[in-house]
Amino acid sequence: MNTRVVITGVGLVTPVGIGTDESWNAVCNGKSGIGQITRFDSTDFLTRIAGEVKNFDAADFLPKKEANRTEPHIAYSVAAAQMAMKDAGLTINPSNAERVGVLMGCAMGGLASLERNIALIRDRGPRRVSPFFVPMMITNMAAGQISIHVGAKGPNASVSTACAAGTHAVGEAANFIKKGYADVMITGGVESIITPTSVAGFNAMKALSVRNDEPEKASRPFDRDRDGFVLGEGCGILILESLDHALERGASIYAEVAGFGMSGDAYHITAPAPGGDGAARCMQAALNDGLIPPESIDYINAHGTGTPMNDICETMAIKTVFKEKAASIPISSTKSMTGHLIGGAGGVETVFTALTIRHGIIPPTINLDHPAEGCDLDYVPNIARKQEVTCAMTNSFGFGGTNASLILRKLPS
């Protein structure tokens, strides 16, 4: 059975906006969402900047009493899911609830809750730990809470593969539909770990930018003066459906999920494989999965973290896969504006890729003033580009050498 899977709705909560329109307009206009950290006192930290979600009120999406005890990553997930369902015109009722599933990517879950409750045990004793602590912390609760709030009774699961989690979730959700496990999947990625231990840990690895005096210029993928990624937070959700199901209910379609690839580097716990070997095999696997020739790809939303190793290895991988065509493919890193959402990155960036196909606008890579040595492709520097895109790829690569690539394709009109 050759079941085709399409995207019929999207929802975003990001450092550049609440809602799809606000976030999309921001990235198309090259607006940075990076600023000084407000979640905790970062005075003594090497990095004092991050991409925080701003002006978000959980009570707009959850009952007030519940909103007060819900971790941000869960609230972002429920909010983005509600947005995506509204966008898709999807209603869940007793007749279809068991055919609607949820699959979310999340790398580190409720880290802030973990920190708070460890401090409670230390300062006030174990009896002060919240009864909500475990459900607020575990990574699968984003998917669990979405299903509870919208009534989705189909497959429910979570993917935790570091920075590739959101992209893995979307790809596997498409496979759930192809295998007949569900007609509709609510899927994407989420993260909210702008916390002391997270920032301190990434600082210890020398992974984060320390351009604290110019936060909006700190995330600079592929640029000569990049000095690490900027931590972000948020959520991106997509509604996936079988093509037949979407057509039957007259849904508007953003794009088809045309290919999905995965690979492992088998090399190092944090560094990418030399020459981008794992990334190249992953992109090739996505092309093979969709029977898509490399020359069909006309945009790549890059992993593009702004770390010296990632940017050059991803560039090399693109050259390996696309050969002479690599130089003519527009590539951009929206992390230059949102920061790196870790497990949420793939969800947000898959939404941005779908919007690129729908609107014919390629978001820029901002802060790309002096391309780094070896980073010599078309990274759409600083200004968005109007260009029809019919087939696009988005990449996510995570610690542990876990890689994911998705290909989205416009449906013929």
Protein Blocks (a to p, Z undefined) as FASTA:
>chain_A
ZZddddfbdcdddfkbgcjklmmmmmmnopafbdcdfkbccklpmblcdcddehiafklm
pcfklmmmccfklmmmmmmmmmmmmmnopacdfklmmmcccddddfklpmklmmmmmmmm
mmnojklpcfklmmmmpmklmmmmmmmmnopabdcddddehjllmmmmmmmmmmmmmnop
ambdceddddddbdfklmmmmmmnopaccblklmmlmpcghiakbgbdcddedddddddd
dfklmmmnopacfbdcfbdcdddfklafkbccehhlmmmmmmmmmmmmnopafklpgcdc
dfklopaklmmmmmmmmmmmnmmmmmmpccddfklmnopnhjmmmmmmmmmmmmmmmnop
acddehilbccehiaccehghiacddddfbdcdddddehiiacddddddddZZ
